[in-house]
Amino acid sequence: MSKVAIMGSGSWGTAFSLVLADAGSEVTLWGRREELAASINERHENSDYLPGVELPPTVSATTDPEKAMAGAEFVVLAVPSQTLRANLESWAPVIPDDAVLVSLMKGVELGTVKRMSEVITEVADIGPARIGVVSGPNLAKEIARREPAASVVACADDDVARRLQALCHSPAFRPYRSTDVVGCEVGGAYKNVVALCVGMAVGLGFGDNTTASLITRGLAETARLAMALGADPLTLMGLAGLGDLVATCSSPLSRNRTFGEKLGQGMSTAEITASTRQVAEGAKSCSSLVDLAEQTGVDAPIAEAVKAVVAGTITPADTMAAFLERRTKHEQE
């Protein structure tokens, strides 16, 4: 039985603990609040984020990072992407020397425009062979209900990717492996931004033609940036690209699509943020991805538009009109 620490007890971290427990691991969830840890330990339920979902007895919780990570073979990072650096700086001294660090996060750091694996490398001072990524259509509530799902586990070292693949292969969760960490991370971060844009279209009352057009052009935009950063284009056609994009843009369970819908209905970013405890990563990563695209010379009209709407400098309706007014060109240009 492998010992795994999951640093972050939100909906996705908690759902992934269930996957790992079902696959045979002993899992310790770390969270900030004593009352949440007590709920998980006493009632086997994360009542704040996944109410009604019973957690296996091999899942426990603590607010002590050192206790959570003691003896862990894998340390899974499941905090909001913009808090990763600060959290890792405090955790680094107690991370086991030989543990593999696994990112569940789908974002790009503000300011540095670093992907999550790059932040881990810098702060934890470890090489790519000890860093894994899980990405794909991972709507937490569906995973927690043990509905069949597939994802990609990626690491620069294929042997480590195989270990991670075995770790999370449960009766309801099928992991495929990859060594394309860049493609998986860019796909995971960009789909949140595209989902925000799709949500805006839905909030404005537009139908399937509009949303399908945005999803398709969003995938093209994602692939342009990922390939410019060295990713394999086939990764963007797979679970960490198209699969994650379709799920996040199509499901009412998606925080980012829901955030976009509310923007389309006329709410401001501040109003939406105040109304929920859940984090819509795309509302922050849109700015980072625009900066990253500018640095690499990649055209990113969807990310630029989402950034402007989130900042309140343009309305969703004007954004949709601006898309249609763009210069026509060859589809593969």
C-alpha positions as CSV (number, residue, x, y, z in Angstrom):
1,M,0.0,0.0,0.0
2,S,1.5,3.3,-1.1
3,K,1.4,6.3,1.2
4,V,0.3,9.5,-0.5
5,A,-0.1,13.1,0.8
6,I,-2.6,15.4,-0.9
7,M,-1.9,19.0,0.0
8,G,-5.2,20.7,-0.5
9,S,-8.6,19.5,0.6
10,G,-10.9,21.2,-1.9
11,S,-13.2,19.4,-4.2
12,W,-10.6,18.0,-6.7
13,G,-8.0,17.1,-4.1
14,T,-10.7,15.3,-2.1
15,A,-12.1,13.5,-5.2
16,F,-8.5,12.4,-6.1
17,S,-8.0,11.0,-2.6
18,L,-11.0,8.7,-3.3
19,V,-9.4,7.6,-6.6
20,L,-6.1,6.8,-4.9
21,A,-7.8,5.0,-2.0
22,D,-9.9,2.9,-4.5
23,A,-6.6,2.0,-6.2
24,G,-5.1,0.8,-2.9
25,S,-3.2,3.7,-1.4
26,E,-3.3,5.2,2.1
27,V,-4.0,8.9,1.7
28,T,-3.6,11.8,4.1
29,L,-5.3,15.1,3.1
30,W,-3.9,18.3,4.3
31,G,-6.1,21.3,4.9
32,R,-6.0,24.7,6.6
33,R,-9.0,24.3,8.9
34,E,-9.3,22.1,11.9
35,E,-13.1,21.7,11.5
36,L,-12.8,20.4,8.0
37,A,-10.0,17.9,9.0
38,A,-12.2,16.7,11.9
39,S,-15.2,16.2,9.6
40,I,-13.1,14.0,7.3
41,N,-11.7,12.0,10.1
42,E,-14.9,11.6,12.1
43,R,-17.6,11.4,9.5
44,H,-15.5,10.4,6.4
45,E,-17.0,13.3,4.5
46,N,-15.8,16.6,3.2
47,S,-19.0,18.4,3.9
48,D,-17.7,21.8,2.6
49,Y,-16.7,20.7,-0.9
50,L,-18.2,17.2,-1.6
51,P,-21.2,16.9,0.7
52,G,-22.9,13.5,0.7
53,V,-19.8,11.6,-0.7
54,E,-18.5,9.0,1.7
55,L,-14.7,8.8,1.8
56,P,-13.0,5.4,2.2
57,P,-11.5,4.6,5.7
58,T,-8.0,4.8,4.2
59,V,-8.4,8.6,3.7
60,S,-7.6,10.8,6.7
61,A,-7.0,14.5,7.2
62,T,-4.7,16.8,9.1
63,T,-3.8,20.5,9.3
64,D,-0.1,19.6,10.0
65,P,1.9,19.6,6.7
66,E,4.8,17.6,8.3
67,K,2.4,14.9,9.5
68,A,0.6,14.8,6.2
69,M,3.8,14.2,4.2
70,A,5.7,11.9,6.7
71,G,6.8,8.8,4.8
72,A,4.9,9.8,1.6
73,E,6.0,8.3,-1.7
74,F,3.9,10.8,-3.6
75,V,3.0,14.4,-2.6
76,V,0.0,15.6,-4.6
77,L,-0.3,19.4,-4.8
78,A,-4.0,20.4,-5.1
79,V,-4.0,24.1,-4.0
80,P,-5.1,27.0,-6.2
81,S,-2.3,27.7,-8.7
82,Q,-1.7,31.3,-7.5
83,T,-1.0,30.1,-4.0
84,L,1.4,27.3,-4.9
85,R,4.6,29.2,-4.5
86,A,3.9,30.5,-1.0
87,N,2.6,27.1,0.1
88,L,5.6,25.2,-1.3
89,E,8.1,27.7,0.3
90,S,6.7,26.7,3.7
91,W,6.4,23.0,3.0
92,A,9.7,22.4,1.3
93,P,11.7,21.6,4.4
94,V,9.4,18.7,5.3
95,I,8.9,17.2,1.8
96,P,10.4,13.7,1.8
97,D,13.7,13.6,0.0
98,D,12.6,10.9,-2.5
99,A,9.0,11.8,-2.9
100,V,7.5,12.4,-6.4
101,L,5.6,15.7,-6.4
102,V,2.4,15.6,-8.5
103,S,0.5,18.6,-9.7
104,L,-3.3,18.6,-10.0
105,M,-3.3,22.3,-10.6
106,K,-4.3,23.9,-14.0
107,G,-2.9,27.4,-14.1
108,V,0.0,29.7,-15.0
109,E,1.6,31.8,-12.3
110,L,0.9,35.5,-12.4
111,G,4.0,37.7,-12.9
112,T,6.5,34.9,-13.7
113,V,4.2,33.1,-16.3
114,K,5.7,29.8,-15.1
115,R,3.8,26.6,-15.4
116,M,3.1,24.7,-12.2
117,S,5.9,22.2,-12.8
118,E,8.3,25.1,-13.3
119,V,7.3,26.6,-10.0
120,I,7.8,23.2,-8.3
121,T,11.2,22.9,-9.8
122,E,12.2,26.3,-8.6
123,V,10.9,26.3,-5.1
124,A,11.4,22.6,-4.2
125,D,14.7,22.4,-6.0
126,I,14.0,19.1,-7.7
127,G,14.4,17.9,-11.2
128,P,11.8,17.0,-13.8
129,A,12.1,13.3,-13.1
130,R,10.4,13.9,-9.7
131,I,7.5,16.0,-11.0
132,G,4.3,14.6,-12.3
133,V,1.1,16.1,-13.7
134,V,-2.4,14.8,-13.8
135,S,-4.7,16.4,-16.4
136,G,-7.8,15.6,-18.3
137,P,-11.6,15.8,-18.0
138,N,-11.6,15.8,-14.2
139,L,-14.9,17.3,-13.0
140,A,-14.6,16.5,-9.3
141,K,-18.2,15.7,-8.5
142,E,-18.4,13.1,-11.2
143,I,-15.0,11.6,-10.2
144,A,-16.3,11.4,-6.6
145,R,-19.4,9.6,-7.7
146,R,-17.1,7.0,-9.4
147,E,-18.4,7.7,-12.8
148,P,-16.0,6.3,-15.5
149,A,-13.3,8.7,-16.5
150,A,-9.9,8.8,-18.1
151,S,-7.0,11.2,-17.7
152,V,-3.3,11.7,-18.6
153,V,-0.5,11.3,-16.1
154,A,2.7,12.9,-17.3
155,C,6.3,13.0,-16.2
156,A,9.6,13.7,-18.1
157,D,10.7,10.3,-16.8
158,D,8.6,7.5,-18.3
159,D,9.3,5.1,-15.5
160,V,8.0,7.6,-13.0
161,A,4.9,8.2,-15.2
162,R,4.4,4.4,-15.1
163,R,4.5,4.5,-11.3
164,L,2.0,7.4,-11.2
165,Q,-0.2,5.6,-13.7
166,A,-0.3,2.4,-11.5
167,L,-0.9,4.6,-8.4
168,C,-4.2,6.1,-9.7
169,H,-5.6,3.3,-11.8
170,S,-8.8,2.5,-10.0
171,P,-12.0,0.6,-11.1
172,A,-13.5,3.9,-12.3
173,F,-10.4,6.0,-13.2
174,R,-8.3,5.1,-16.2
175,P,-5.0,6.9,-16.5
176,Y,-3.0,7.1,-19.8
177,R,0.7,8.2,-19.5
178,S,2.8,10.7,-21.3
179,T,6.2,12.4,-21.1
180,D,4.8,15.7,-22.5
181,V,4.4,17.7,-19.3
182,V,4.3,21.0,-21.3
183,G,1.4,20.0,-23.5
184,C,-0.6,18.7,-20.5
185,E,0.0,21.8,-18.5
186,V,-0.8,24.3,-21.2
187,G,-3.9,22.3,-22.2
188,G,-5.1,22.3,-18.6
189,A,-4.5,26.0,-18.0
190,Y,-5.9,27.2,-21.3
191,K,-9.1,25.2,-21.3
192,N,-10.2,27.2,-18.2
193,V,-9.9,30.5,-20.1
194,V,-11.8,29.1,-23.1
195,A,-14.5,27.8,-20.8
196,L,-14.9,31.3,-19.4
197,C,-15.5,32.6,-22.9
198,V,-17.9,29.8,-23.7
199,G,-19.8,30.5,-20.5
200,M,-20.1,34.2,-21.5
201,A,-21.7,33.1,-24.8
202,V,-24.1,30.9,-22.9
203,G,-24.9,33.8,-20.5
204,L,-25.6,36.0,-23.5
205,G,-28.2,33.5,-24.7
206,F,-26.2,32.1,-27.7
207,G,-26.5,28.4,-28.7
208,D,-24.5,25.4,-29.9
209,N,-23.1,26.9,-33.0
210,T,-21.5,29.7,-31.1
211,T,-20.1,27.5,-28.3
212,A,-18.8,24.9,-30.8
213,S,-17.0,27.7,-32.7
214,L,-15.4,29.0,-29.5
215,I,-14.3,25.5,-28.4
216,T,-12.7,24.8,-31.7
217,R,-10.9,28.1,-32.1
218,G,-10.0,27.8,-28.4
219,L,-8.3,24.5,-29.1
220,A,-6.4,26.0,-32.0
221,E,-5.3,28.9,-29.8
222,T,-4.2,26.4,-27.1
223,A,-2.2,24.3,-29.6
224,R,-0.4,27.3,-31.0
225,L,0.9,28.3,-27.7
226,A,1.7,24.8,-26.5
227,M,3.6,24.0,-29.7
228,A,5.6,27.2,-29.4
229,L,6.7,26.1,-26.0
230,G,7.7,22.7,-27.3
231,A,4.7,20.5,-26.8
232,D,3.6,17.6,-28.9
233,P,0.5,18.7,-30.9
234,L,-1.0,15.2,-30.5
235,T,-1.2,15.9,-26.7
236,L,-3.7,18.7,-27.5
237,M,-5.8,16.2,-29.5
238,G,-6.0,13.9,-26.5
239,L,-7.5,13.8,-23.0
240,A,-5.3,16.7,-21.6
241,G,-6.3,18.9,-24.5
242,L,-9.6,18.2,-26.3
243,G,-11.0,16.0,-23.6
244,D,-10.5,18.5,-20.8
245,L,-11.6,21.3,-23.0
246,V,-14.9,19.7,-24.0
247,A,-15.8,18.7,-20.4
248,T,-14.9,22.1,-18.9
249,C,-16.7,24.1,-21.6
250,S,-19.8,21.8,-21.7
251,S,-20.6,21.0,-18.1
252,P,-22.6,23.1,-15.6
253,L,-20.3,21.6,-13.0
254,S,-17.4,23.6,-14.4
255,R,-16.5,26.6,-12.2
256,N,-15.0,28.4,-15.1
257,R,-17.9,28.0,-17.4
258,T,-20.2,29.0,-14.6
259,F,-18.1,32.1,-13.9
260,G,-18.3,33.0,-17.6
261,E,-22.1,32.6,-17.6
262,K,-22.4,35.0,-14.8
263,L,-20.2,37.5,-16.6
264,G,-22.4,37.1,-19.7
265,Q,-25.5,37.7,-17.6
266,G,-24.1,41.1,-16.4
267,M,-22.4,40.3,-13.1
268,S,-19.0,41.8,-12.4
269,T,-15.9,39.8,-11.5
270,A,-16.0,41.2,-7.9
271,E,-19.6,40.2,-7.5
272,I,-19.0,36.6,-8.8
273,T,-15.9,36.2,-6.6
274,A,-17.8,37.3,-3.5
275,S,-20.7,34.8,-4.2
276,T,-18.6,31.6,-4.1
277,R,-15.8,29.9,-2.2
278,Q,-14.7,28.0,-5.3
279,V,-11.8,29.2,-7.4
280,A,-12.2,29.8,-11.2
281,E,-8.6,29.4,-12.2
282,G,-9.2,31.0,-15.7
283,A,-10.1,34.3,-14.2
284,K,-6.5,34.6,-13.0
285,S,-4.6,32.6,-15.6
286,C,-6.1,34.6,-18.5
287,S,-3.7,37.4,-17.7
288,S,-0.7,35.0,-17.4
289,L,-1.5,33.3,-20.6
290,V,-1.8,36.5,-22.5
291,D,1.6,37.5,-21.2
292,L,3.1,34.1,-22.1
293,A,1.6,34.3,-25.6
294,E,3.1,37.8,-26.1
295,Q,6.5,36.5,-25.0
296,T,6.3,33.7,-27.5
297,G,4.8,35.7,-30.3
298,V,1.6,33.7,-30.4
299,D,-1.8,35.2,-31.4
300,A,-4.2,34.7,-28.5
301,P,-7.5,36.6,-29.2
302,I,-9.7,34.5,-26.8
303,A,-7.3,34.9,-23.9
304,E,-7.0,38.6,-24.6
305,A,-10.8,39.0,-24.7
306,V,-11.4,37.1,-21.5
307,K,-8.7,39.1,-19.7
308,A,-10.4,42.3,-20.8
309,V,-13.9,41.2,-19.7
310,V,-12.6,39.9,-16.3
311,A,-10.9,43.3,-15.9
312,G,-14.2,45.1,-16.8
313,T,-12.7,47.0,-19.7
314,I,-15.1,45.5,-22.3
315,T,-18.5,43.8,-22.1
316,P,-19.1,40.1,-23.1
317,A,-21.5,41.3,-25.9
318,D,-18.8,43.6,-27.4
319,T,-16.3,40.8,-27.2
320,M,-18.5,38.4,-29.3
321,A,-19.0,41.2,-31.8
322,A,-15.2,41.8,-31.9
323,F,-14.5,38.2,-32.7
324,L,-16.7,38.3,-35.8
325,E,-15.1,41.5,-37.0
326,R,-11.6,40.0,-37.0
327,R,-9.8,39.7,-40.3
328,T,-10.7,36.5,-42.1
329,K,-7.9,34.1,-42.9
330,H,-7.1,30.4,-43.8
331,E,-8.3,28.1,-41.0
332,Q,-4.8,26.7,-40.4
333,E,-3.0,30.1,-40.5
